[in-house]
Amino acid sequence: MTLTPPRRIGQSALEVAPLALGGNVFGWTADRAESFAVLDAFTAGGGNFVDSADGYSHWVPGHTGGESESIIGEWLTVRGARDRVVIATKVSTHPDFLGLAAANVRAAADASLARLGSDHIDLYYAHYDDPETPLEETVAAFSALVDAGKIRAIGVSNYSAERVAEWVRIARSGGFHLPVALQPHYNLVEREFETNGLRAVAETEELAVFPYFSLAKGFLTGKYRSGADATIAGASARAEGAIAYLHERGRAVLTVLDEIAQDRGLDVATVALAWLQGQPTVTAPLASARTVEQLDALLATLTVALSADELARLSAASRPA
């Protein structure tokens, strides 16, 4: 099968396959061996973009943050893969490096570089807005990291459209490096990105968009069809989040996903991700896999494109009232 051509990350020189592998599970629900297997299969299947954050997975008892980056870094070293993979990570949630003050951004970047075993981060995100720090200070700190060669490009995650536009304005007026990427919450049952100004600013500023929760906490895999499914899954927080979408619109989305998946011989998750890949401004959806078996449906999107009719049917079924 022919792989979908790579896509450029905004106005940067970075090019990635149209699927980003989420590293949030590495060192958490996926141990070292499982993480290595997933990373091996992902790259063997045509993927080249791995997304992490310095805070993953500090919420787990006994963890301190940085576990995901450490496993990715070890894998990069063992496999000699640094030049073959684009690495994104984020700052502001590690317990030792909270917020986006300039000194914290510099220290957190150095700590991430050490865990990744690399001299540069390809795409570095401000993970969450920090209202306690002047945005001018944060913008300048990120730009200085580019000048120092420690990061290649700048991204913004979980910011409002107004704050993204302000970041760009400050960067442009101050002669700082501009952001090239945006990471919002966006999927077939969460479409506020289209109307809250974020897509508009992404279009205006030519930002590459990498949606997270692309499969709506598992709902868009088709795994959760009733409350009983969540019970079978162990009533995890993710399962509970998934069954929250079992409303009329959510069920309508599953119906169309099922129809297209059956017609095309695809997994439901593949179709849901392919819809995102076909949306304006989206460069690659983010999705995680704990096992190689879970990865198969994700990698299938690298060889699949939905027709205009299929995209339209899904958009109509998922359109908010």
C-alpha positions as CSV (number, residue, x, y, z in Angstrom):
1,M,0.0,0.0,0.0
2,T,1.1,3.5,-0.7
3,L,1.7,5.7,2.3
4,T,0.1,9.1,2.5
5,P,2.8,11.8,1.7
6,P,4.3,13.6,4.7
7,R,2.9,17.0,5.7
8,R,4.9,20.0,6.8
9,I,4.5,21.4,10.4
10,G,3.3,24.9,9.7
11,Q,6.1,27.2,8.3
12,S,8.8,25.0,9.8
13,A,11.2,22.7,7.9
14,L,9.8,19.7,9.8
15,E,7.8,17.1,7.9
16,V,5.8,14.3,9.5
17,A,3.5,11.5,8.5
18,P,-0.2,12.4,9.1
19,L,-0.4,10.5,12.4
20,A,1.2,11.5,15.7
21,L,1.9,8.8,18.3
22,G,0.9,9.9,21.8
23,G,3.6,9.0,24.4
24,N,1.4,9.6,27.4
25,V,1.1,5.8,28.0
26,F,4.8,5.1,28.0
27,G,6.0,4.3,31.5
28,W,2.4,4.4,32.7
29,T,0.0,1.8,31.2
30,A,2.8,0.5,28.9
31,D,6.0,-0.7,30.5
32,R,9.4,-0.4,28.9
33,A,9.1,-3.5,26.8
34,E,5.6,-2.7,25.6
35,S,6.6,0.9,24.8
36,F,9.6,-0.2,22.8
37,A,7.4,-2.7,20.8
38,V,4.9,0.1,20.0
39,L,7.6,2.5,19.0
40,D,9.3,-0.2,16.8
41,A,6.0,-1.0,15.1
42,F,5.0,2.6,14.7
43,T,8.2,3.5,12.9
44,A,8.2,0.3,10.9
45,G,4.7,1.1,9.7
46,G,5.6,4.5,8.4
47,G,5.1,6.8,11.5
48,N,7.8,9.3,12.4
49,F,6.2,11.7,14.9
50,V,6.1,11.0,18.6
51,D,4.5,13.4,21.1
52,S,5.2,13.6,24.8
53,A,5.3,16.0,27.7
54,D,7.6,16.5,30.7
55,G,4.7,15.9,33.1
56,Y,3.9,12.4,31.8
57,S,3.1,10.5,34.1
58,H,3.5,12.4,37.4
59,W,-0.1,11.5,38.4
60,V,0.8,7.9,38.9
61,P,1.7,6.9,42.5
62,G,5.4,6.7,42.8
63,H,6.1,8.6,39.6
64,T,7.7,12.0,39.5
65,G,7.1,13.1,35.9
66,G,9.4,12.6,32.9
67,E,8.8,8.8,32.7
68,S,7.5,9.0,29.1
69,E,10.4,11.1,27.9
70,S,12.9,8.8,29.6
71,I,11.5,5.7,27.8
72,I,11.4,7.5,24.5
73,G,15.0,8.7,25.0
74,E,16.2,5.2,25.9
75,W,14.5,3.9,22.8
76,L,16.0,6.6,20.6
77,T,19.5,5.7,21.9
78,V,19.1,1.9,21.7
79,R,17.6,2.0,18.2
80,G,19.9,4.8,16.9
81,A,16.7,6.5,15.7
82,R,17.1,10.1,16.7
83,D,17.5,11.3,13.1
84,R,14.6,9.3,11.8
85,V,11.9,10.5,14.3
86,V,10.4,14.0,15.0
87,I,10.0,14.5,18.7
88,A,7.5,16.8,20.3
89,T,7.3,17.5,24.1
90,K,5.9,20.1,26.4
91,V,6.6,22.2,29.4
92,S,4.5,23.5,32.4
93,T,3.1,20.4,34.2
94,H,6.2,18.6,35.6
95,P,6.0,19.0,39.4
96,D,9.5,20.5,39.4
97,F,8.9,22.8,36.5
98,L,5.5,24.3,36.8
99,G,4.4,27.3,34.8
100,L,6.0,29.2,32.0
101,A,8.4,31.7,33.6
102,A,11.5,32.2,31.5
103,A,13.9,30.5,34.0
104,N,11.5,27.6,34.4
105,V,11.2,27.1,30.6
106,R,14.9,27.1,30.2
107,A,15.4,24.6,33.1
108,A,12.6,22.4,32.0
109,A,13.9,22.2,28.4
110,D,17.3,21.2,29.7
111,A,15.7,18.5,31.8
112,S,13.7,17.2,28.9
113,L,16.8,17.1,26.7
114,A,18.6,15.1,29.3
115,R,15.8,12.5,29.5
116,L,15.5,12.3,25.8
117,G,19.2,11.9,25.4
118,S,19.2,14.5,22.6
119,D,20.7,17.9,21.9
120,H,17.5,19.3,20.5
121,I,13.7,19.0,20.7
122,D,12.0,19.2,17.3
123,L,8.7,20.8,18.5
124,Y,8.4,22.3,22.0
125,Y,5.0,23.2,23.3
126,A,3.7,25.5,26.0
127,H,1.5,22.8,27.5
128,Y,-1.0,25.1,29.3
129,D,-1.4,28.9,29.4
130,D,0.2,30.4,32.5
131,P,-1.7,33.6,33.5
132,E,0.8,34.3,36.3
133,T,3.6,34.9,33.9
134,P,3.6,37.8,31.3
135,L,3.1,36.3,27.9
136,E,5.9,38.5,26.6
137,E,8.3,36.7,29.0
138,T,7.2,33.2,27.8
139,V,7.3,34.1,24.1
140,A,10.9,35.5,24.5
141,A,12.0,32.4,26.4
142,F,10.8,30.0,23.8
143,S,12.3,32.1,21.0
144,A,15.7,32.1,22.9
145,L,15.6,28.3,22.9
146,V,15.3,28.3,19.1
147,D,18.3,30.7,18.9
148,A,20.3,28.4,21.2
149,G,19.6,25.4,19.0
150,K,17.8,23.5,21.8
151,I,14.4,23.4,20.0
152,R,13.7,23.6,16.3
153,A,10.1,24.9,16.4
154,I,7.5,26.3,18.8
155,G,4.0,25.0,19.6
156,V,1.1,26.0,21.8
157,S,-1.4,23.7,23.5
158,N,-4.6,24.3,25.5
159,Y,-4.6,28.1,24.8
160,S,-7.7,30.1,23.8
161,A,-7.8,31.6,20.3
162,E,-7.3,35.1,21.8
163,R,-4.1,34.0,23.6
164,V,-2.7,32.3,20.6
165,A,-3.3,35.4,18.5
166,E,-1.7,37.4,21.3
167,W,1.4,35.1,21.3
168,V,1.7,35.6,17.5
169,R,1.3,39.4,17.8
170,I,4.0,39.6,20.5
171,A,6.4,37.4,18.6
172,R,5.9,39.3,15.4
173,S,6.3,42.7,17.0
174,G,9.3,41.7,19.1
175,G,11.1,39.9,16.3
176,F,10.8,36.5,18.0
177,H,10.3,33.1,16.4
178,L,6.7,32.5,15.6
179,P,4.8,29.4,16.7
180,V,4.1,26.8,14.0
181,A,1.8,24.3,15.7
182,L,-1.3,24.1,17.8
183,Q,-2.6,21.2,19.9
184,P,-6.3,21.5,20.7
185,H,-9.0,19.1,21.9
186,Y,-10.8,18.0,18.7
187,N,-12.6,15.0,17.4
188,L,-15.9,13.9,15.8
189,V,-17.9,14.4,19.0
190,E,-15.9,17.5,20.3
191,R,-16.0,20.0,17.5
192,E,-15.7,23.3,19.4
193,F,-12.4,23.9,17.8
194,E,-14.2,24.8,14.6
195,T,-16.2,27.6,16.2
196,N,-14.2,28.9,19.2
197,G,-11.8,30.8,17.0
198,L,-8.9,28.3,17.2
199,R,-9.4,27.0,13.7
200,A,-9.7,30.5,12.4
201,V,-6.4,31.6,14.0
202,A,-4.7,28.4,12.8
203,E,-5.8,29.2,9.2
204,T,-4.7,32.8,9.5
205,E,-1.3,32.0,10.9
206,E,-0.8,28.8,9.0
207,L,-0.4,26.7,12.2
208,A,-0.2,22.9,11.9
209,V,-3.0,21.4,14.1
210,F,-2.4,18.2,16.1
211,P,-5.7,17.3,17.8
212,Y,-5.5,15.4,21.1
213,F,-8.2,13.0,22.4
214,S,-8.7,12.2,18.7
215,L,-10.7,9.1,19.6
216,A,-12.7,10.7,22.4
217,K,-11.2,8.7,25.2
218,G,-11.9,5.5,23.3
219,F,-15.5,6.2,22.4
220,L,-14.6,6.5,18.7
221,T,-13.0,3.1,18.6
222,G,-16.5,1.7,18.9
223,K,-15.5,-0.3,22.0
224,Y,-18.0,1.4,24.3
225,R,-21.6,1.0,23.2
226,S,-23.3,0.8,26.7
227,G,-22.6,1.4,30.3
228,A,-22.0,-2.4,30.6
229,D,-19.0,-2.0,28.3
230,A,-17.4,0.4,30.7
231,T,-18.0,-2.1,33.6
232,I,-16.3,-4.9,31.5
233,A,-13.4,-2.5,30.9
234,G,-13.0,-2.1,34.6
235,A,-14.9,1.2,35.0
236,S,-11.7,3.2,34.4
237,A,-11.8,6.9,34.2
238,R,-11.2,6.6,30.4
239,A,-14.1,4.2,30.1
240,E,-16.4,6.5,32.1
241,G,-15.3,9.4,29.9
242,A,-16.1,7.4,26.8
243,I,-19.6,6.4,27.7
244,A,-20.4,10.0,28.4
245,Y,-20.7,10.4,24.6
246,L,-23.5,7.8,24.4
247,H,-26.1,10.4,23.7
248,E,-28.2,10.7,20.6
249,R,-25.5,12.5,18.5
250,G,-22.8,10.1,19.7
251,R,-24.8,7.1,18.7
252,A,-25.5,8.7,15.3
253,V,-21.8,9.2,14.8
254,L,-21.1,5.5,15.7
255,T,-23.8,4.4,13.2
256,V,-22.1,6.2,10.3
257,L,-18.6,5.1,11.4
258,D,-19.9,1.5,11.5
259,E,-21.3,1.9,8.0
260,I,-18.2,3.3,6.5
261,A,-15.9,0.9,8.3
262,Q,-17.9,-2.1,7.1
263,D,-18.0,-0.8,3.5
264,R,-14.3,-0.1,3.5
265,G,-13.1,-3.1,5.5
266,L,-11.6,-0.8,8.1
267,D,-11.7,-0.5,11.9
268,V,-14.0,2.2,13.3
269,A,-11.0,4.0,14.9
270,T,-9.3,4.2,11.5
271,V,-12.3,5.9,10.0
272,A,-12.6,8.4,12.9
273,L,-8.9,9.4,12.6
274,A,-9.2,9.6,8.8
275,W,-12.1,12.1,9.3
276,L,-9.8,14.3,11.4
277,Q,-7.0,14.0,8.8
278,G,-9.4,15.4,6.2
279,Q,-10.3,18.5,8.2
280,P,-8.9,22.0,7.4
281,T,-5.7,22.9,9.2
282,V,-5.3,19.4,10.7
283,T,-1.8,18.0,10.0
284,A,-2.0,14.9,12.1
285,P,-4.3,13.6,14.8
286,L,-2.7,12.3,18.0
287,A,-3.5,8.8,19.2
288,S,-1.9,6.5,21.8
289,A,-1.5,2.7,21.8
290,R,-0.6,0.6,24.7
291,T,0.0,-2.5,22.6
292,V,1.1,-3.3,19.1
293,E,-2.4,-4.7,18.4
294,Q,-4.0,-1.4,19.3
295,L,-1.6,0.3,16.9
296,D,-2.8,-1.5,13.8
297,A,-5.9,0.6,13.4
298,L,-4.0,3.8,13.9
299,L,-1.3,3.0,11.3
300,A,-4.0,2.0,8.8
301,T,-4.8,5.8,8.5
302,L,-1.4,6.2,6.8
303,T,-2.8,4.4,3.7
304,V,-6.4,5.5,3.8
305,A,-8.2,8.6,2.7
306,L,-12.0,9.1,3.0
307,S,-14.0,10.3,0.0
308,A,-15.7,13.7,0.1
309,D,-19.1,11.9,0.5
310,E,-17.8,9.9,3.5
311,L,-16.3,13.0,5.1
312,A,-19.6,14.8,4.6
313,R,-21.7,12.0,6.1
314,L,-19.6,12.0,9.2
315,S,-19.6,15.7,9.5
316,A,-23.4,15.8,9.2
317,A,-23.9,13.0,11.8
318,S,-21.6,14.7,14.3
319,R,-22.7,18.3,13.8
320,P,-23.7,19.8,17.1
321,A,-27.3,20.8,17.5
